[in-house]
Amino acid sequence: MHTEKDCNLNLDTVNAAVKDLGLNLNITTDRNNRKRLIIDFNKEILTPINGNDGKLGRHLKKIDFDAVERMKAEGMTNAQIYKRLGIAKSTYYLKLKEYNQNL
């Protein structure tokens, strides 16, 4: 069985490893004696890593619909187009639907 001291030592080791990523882990105990893992992040360090203008999460897919129209005019199928764009089939059709609704 691990003691509180062992857990803190392991947590210190993990924090040393993830410090350069802008992360800090902490374990707290609530009033019901349940342990909670708290993850803090330093936005100044994390932003350059994720490369998404400081926003966390997935990058939004932007589609050049002028290029899509050119590819369709060249006779490409929808499958060829979304593969060429490097996006998922579902993303392609969702964005195409949004685009057509905004025309």
ABEGO torsion letter per residue (X at the ends): XBBAAAAAAAAAAAAAAAAAAGBBBBBBBBAAGBBBBBBBBBAAAAAAAAGAGGBBEBBBBBBBAAAAAAAAAAGBBAAAAAAAAGBBAAAAAAAAAAAAAAX
